Each structure stands twice: as structure tokens, then as C-alpha cells.
Amino acid sequence: MIFLQTTEGTQVAPGTSMVRNRGSLLTMEKGDRKARVETSLLDCRLCFRPLKPPVFQCNGGHSACGTCLVELPGGQCPMCKHGGGGFAPCLAMDGIVSSATIKCSHDGCQSHVTYHEHDDHHSACPHAPCFCTEPGCSFAGPPPALLGHLATLHSWPVHKIEYGKVLWLQVPVSEPRRLLLAEDGGVFLLVVGLLNAITVVSVVCIRASTSPSLQYPAMMWAYGPPDVAGVRCMVDTEAVTSSSKPRDVVAEKLPFVLLVPPTHVFGAGASKELSLEIRVNKM
């Protein structure tokens, strides 16, 4: 097995499991042996983010990502006061950053990802916390936990939805927010607003951040009373918006909305209702 001797004198082996501590230390474990190493040793000296393979090193020992070197004028190390010369591939460090893993710090997530992919995973992790912003409430938790909290403590309505299948709802305009729970634990917000005399409706995915690898196309329809039978409003999108704070979502400001004219609203005053069909897909 190949070892890399760090400037701290700690030996680090490829395949080592790593846990990020608060501050700038990593705890590395192999069998019953543990060691700590400064995270800066695994960071690029050009972008100051975790090194991504292929890794290169100058004569002065400074490491850099291959992608960063492409944008480096002259290919000379800017960290070396007396000139460290050009960069050459560093296979030992390549092995470290390609195989060393770190456990996601979000509660409930058991994923171990390579060190340089941790930040991307951390922001897109389905266990990343979302927030209740009801007045006086500071609850934070993953989307399913937030749904349970909002339903139990704040009486938000909840409906079950299956991907690819149409859900029909009769929605009181006086209840502008309700939650949709998918079969895989995904949580969506159905939100209603008013834009001049037009009622607007939208669907939002409740998660900490948008993941490019997981999108939710959606379609919505609104049906009018019997006197406008056969006429419906419809809208679709390739990907719904995401939010980590469902109470702060304002339907009128969303890019994907269903516009429902007064002719398609049932009742009057506080008893106004919408007859909606919603379909969410998972891509």
C-alpha cells in the first residue's frame, strides 16, 4: 500500500475513512488507528477548495486541481516566492483525493462520499434541513420531518401523491398552502396566491437545494363550474422550483404558475374553491 507523508508527519493511506470536524481538522481512521490532518493539505492552492483529480504539484510542494491549472497564466506556481517552476502530476495525492471518503454530516444520512465531492453532496442531500418559519417557531429538519411538524403543530393540510399519476383536489382559496407527500418521502408544496383578479397556483419541491440530477416536471389543470364545462386552464414545466422554507413561498413570484381566471373559481367570498388536477413526475 502506498502512503503519503504529510508535512505534519502523519501517514495517510488511500481508502482511509475521513470525518470532517468543526474547524480545519479531519479525523482519519484505518482499523484501530486514528490520525488528524489539516484540511488545507487536501485543498487546492489556487481555488482553495478540496482538490479534484487529476492533482498536480509544483516543485515547492503546492498542490492544485488540473482544472485550475488550465486557467493559470504561464503555468507557474503563484504561491512560491522564488518560483516553484511548473506543475507535474502527483499520483500519490491523486490516490488520496480519489479514494478518501467522508461521511455526510446531516442527521439520518448514511452516505460516504469522496472528500472533494462532499460540499456538492452536502447541499443536495435529501436529509439537508428545511425550515419552519411560522411566527415564533424555529424547527429545522429534513423535508419529511418538516411535513410532520407543519401538519401536527401548525395544522397544514397534507395529501398523498404518486409520481406520474393525477391527483384531484378541491382547494379552498382561504387555505393558500397545503403539502403533498410522495411515495418516496418527497415533499411538495401547493401554494395559491392572487395576482390582480387572477388566482395563481404553483407547486414547489421542499428541499434544501436543487439537484441537477433529480428534477420534478409537473402539470396542473383547473376546471370551472358547470356553466364553463369543457373549458380548462393548463400549465406544465420541466422542473418545479425548490425551497427550504415553505411558508415563505409566494405564488405570484414563482416562474411556474397556473393562471386561474374568475370564471374558473367556485363559490364566492370566503367559500371560494378551486377544482385542480396535479401531476408530478420524477426524472
C-alpha positions in Angstrom: 0.0 0.0 0.0 1.3 3.5 -0.9 1.4 6.1 1.9 1.7 9.8 1.6 3.9 11.6 4.2 2.3 14.9 5.1 4.1 17.9 6.4 2.7 17.1 9.8 4.4 13.7 9.8 1.1 11.8 9.6 0.8 8.9 7.3 -2.4 8.8 5.2 -3.4 5.8 3.2 -5.7 5.6 0.2 -9.1 4.2 1.2 -9.0 5.9 4.5 -12.4 6.9 6.0 -12.5 10.6 6.9 -14.8 12.6 9.2 -14.9 16.3 9.0 -14.7 18.1 12.4 -15.6 21.6 13.1 -12.7 23.8 12.3 -9.9 22.7 9.9 -9.1 19.2 11.0 -10.0 15.8 9.5 -10.1 12.6 11.6 -8.8 9.7 9.6 -9.4 6.1 10.7 -7.9 2.8 9.5 -8.6 -0.2 11.6 -7.9 0.9 15.2 -5.6 3.7 14.2 -6.7 7.3 14.1 -4.9 10.4 13.0 -5.8 14.1 12.4 -4.7 16.2 9.5 -5.3 19.8 8.5 -7.9 20.0 5.7 -5.7 22.6 4.0 -3.4 19.7 2.9 -6.2 18.4 0.8 -7.2 21.8 -0.6 -6.1 23.3 -3.9 -3.7 26.2 -3.5 -5.3 28.0 -6.4 -9.0 27.8 -5.8 -8.7 26.9 -2.1 -11.4 24.3 -2.4 -10.9 20.5 -2.0 -8.6 19.1 -4.6 -10.2 17.4 -7.5 -8.3 14.8 -9.6 -6.2 14.9 -11.6 -3.9 16.6 -9.0 -0.7 18.4 -9.9 2.2 19.6 -7.7 4.8 22.2 -8.2 8.5 21.9 -7.1 7.7 23.7 -3.9 5.1 21.1 -2.9 1.9 23.1 -3.6 -0.9 21.0 -5.0 -3.5 22.2 -7.5 -6.5 20.8 -9.4 -5.9 20.1 -13.0 -8.9 22.3 -14.0 -7.4 25.2 -12.1 -4.1 24.9 -13.9 -5.8 25.3 -17.3 -6.6 28.9 -16.2 -3.2 29.6 -14.6 -1.2 32.1 -16.7 2.2 30.7 -17.6 1.6 27.6 -15.6 3.9 28.8 -12.8 3.0 28.4 -9.1 1.9 31.8 -7.7 2.4 30.5 -4.1 6.2 30.1 -4.5 8.1 33.3 -3.6 11.2 32.3 -5.5 9.5 30.4 -8.3 8.4 26.9 -7.9 8.6 26.1 -11.6 5.8 24.3 -13.4 3.4 21.7 -12.1 3.7 17.9 -12.7 1.2 15.1 -12.0 1.1 13.9 -8.4 -0.1 10.3 -8.5 0.2 9.9 -4.7 -2.1 12.8 -3.9 -4.4 11.7 -6.8 -4.9 8.4 -5.0 -5.6 10.1 -1.7 -8.3 12.5 -3.0 -9.9 9.9 -5.3 -10.4 7.3 -2.5 -10.6 9.1 0.8 -14.2 9.3 1.9 -16.1 11.5 4.3 -19.5 10.8 6.0 -22.3 13.3 5.3 -22.9 15.3 8.5 -26.7 15.6 8.0 -28.7 13.6 10.6 -30.2 10.5 9.0 -27.8 10.4 6.0 -25.6 7.3 5.9 -23.7 8.3 2.7 -20.0 8.4 2.5 -18.7 10.5 -0.4 -15.2 11.3 -1.6 -13.8 14.3 0.2 -13.8 16.6 -2.8 -17.5 15.8 -3.6 -18.6 16.4 0.0 -19.7 20.0 -0.4 -21.8 19.2 -3.5 -23.5 16.3 -1.8 -24.0 18.3 1.4 -26.0 20.9 -0.3 -28.1 18.5 -2.4 -28.5 15.8 0.3 -32.2 14.8 0.8 -31.5 14.9 4.5 -30.4 18.6 4.5 -32.6 20.6 6.8 -35.5 22.7 5.7 -37.1 25.3 8.0 -40.4 26.2 9.6 -40.8 30.0 9.5 -44.2 30.1 11.3 -44.1 33.0 13.8 -42.1 32.0 16.9 -41.1 28.6 15.5 -37.5 27.6 14.8 -38.0 24.0 13.8 -35.5 22.6 11.3 -35.3 19.1 9.8 -35.3 17.1 6.6 -38.4 17.5 4.4 -40.4 14.5 5.8 -39.8 15.7 9.3 -40.8 19.2 8.4 -44.0 17.9 6.8 -44.9 16.1 10.0 -44.1 19.2 12.1 -46.2 21.5 9.9 -49.1 19.1 9.8 -49.1 18.3 13.5 -48.2 21.6 15.2 -49.4 24.1 12.6 -52.4 22.1 11.1 -51.2 22.3 7.4 -53.3 20.0 5.2 -51.4 17.0 3.7 -52.3 14.9 0.7 -50.6 11.9 -0.7 -49.4 12.0 -4.3 -48.0 9.3 -6.6 -45.4 10.2 -9.3 -46.9 10.2 -12.8 -50.5 10.0 -11.6 -53.1 12.8 -11.4 -54.2 14.0 -8.0 -57.6 15.8 -7.9 -58.1 18.4 -5.2 -60.8 20.8 -4.2 -58.8 23.6 -2.7 -60.3 26.4 -0.6 -58.7 29.7 -1.7 -58.7 30.7 2.0 -56.2 27.9 2.7 -53.3 29.0 0.4 -50.8 26.3 1.4 -51.0 22.5 1.6 -48.4 19.8 1.5 -48.1 16.8 -0.9 -46.3 13.7 0.2 -44.8 11.4 -2.5 -44.3 7.7 -2.1 -40.5 8.1 -1.7 -40.8 10.7 1.0 -40.5 13.6 -1.3 -42.4 16.7 -0.1 -44.1 19.3 -2.3 -46.0 22.5 -1.5 -49.2 23.5 -3.3 -49.4 27.3 -3.0 -52.2 29.6 -4.0 -52.0 33.4 -4.5 -53.7 36.3 -6.2 -52.4 38.5 -9.0 -54.9 41.3 -9.6 -58.1 39.4 -10.3 -56.4 36.2 -11.3 -55.8 33.4 -8.9 -52.4 31.8 -9.3 -51.4 28.3 -8.3 -48.0 26.6 -8.2 -46.2 23.5 -7.0 -42.8 23.7 -5.2 -40.4 20.9 -4.1 -39.4 21.3 -0.5 -35.7 20.5 -0.2 -32.6 22.4 0.8 -31.3 23.0 -2.8 -32.0 22.0 -6.3 -30.2 18.9 -7.5 -29.4 18.8 -11.3 -29.6 15.0 -11.2 -33.1 15.0 -9.7 -35.8 17.1 -11.3 -39.6 17.1 -11.0 -41.6 18.0 -14.1 -45.2 18.9 -13.3 -48.6 19.7 -14.9 -51.6 21.4 -13.4 -55.2 21.8 -14.6 -58.1 24.0 -13.3 -61.7 23.2 -14.1 -64.5 25.7 -13.9 -68.2 25.4 -12.8 -70.8 23.6 -14.9 -71.5 26.8 -16.9 -68.0 26.7 -18.3 -67.8 22.9 -18.6 -65.3 21.7 -21.2 -63.0 24.6 -20.7 -59.9 24.2 -18.5 -56.7 26.0 -17.7 -53.4 24.1 -18.0 -49.7 24.7 -17.4 -46.7 22.5 -17.4 -43.0 22.8 -16.5 -39.9 20.7 -17.0 -38.8 21.3 -13.4 -40.6 22.8 -10.4 -38.9 25.3 -8.2 -37.3 24.3 -4.9 -37.5 25.9 -1.5 -36.3 25.1 2.0 -38.9 27.5 3.7 -42.4 26.6 2.5 -44.1 29.4 4.5 -42.0 32.0 2.7 -43.0 30.9 -0.8 -45.1 33.5 -2.7 -47.0 32.0 -5.6 -47.1 35.3 -7.5 -43.3 35.4 -7.7 -42.7 31.9 -8.9 -41.7 31.2 -12.6 -44.1 28.3 -12.9 -47.8 29.2 -12.2 -51.2 28.2 -13.3 -53.4 31.3 -14.0 -57.0 30.7 -13.0 -59.5 33.3 -14.2 -62.5 34.3 -12.0 -64.7 32.1 -14.3 -63.0 29.0 -13.0 -63.3 29.8 -9.3 -66.2 28.1 -7.5 -68.3 30.0 -4.8 -67.8 33.5 -3.5 -66.2 35.3 -0.7 -64.6 33.1 2.0 -66.1 30.0 0.4 -64.2 30.3 -2.9 -62.7 27.0 -4.1 -60.5 25.7 -7.0 -61.0 22.4 -8.7 -57.5 21.3 -9.5 -55.7 18.3 -11.0 -51.9 18.0 -10.4 -49.4 15.5 -11.7 -45.7 15.5 -10.6 -43.2 13.3 -12.3 -39.7 12.3 -11.1 -36.8 12.5 -13.5 
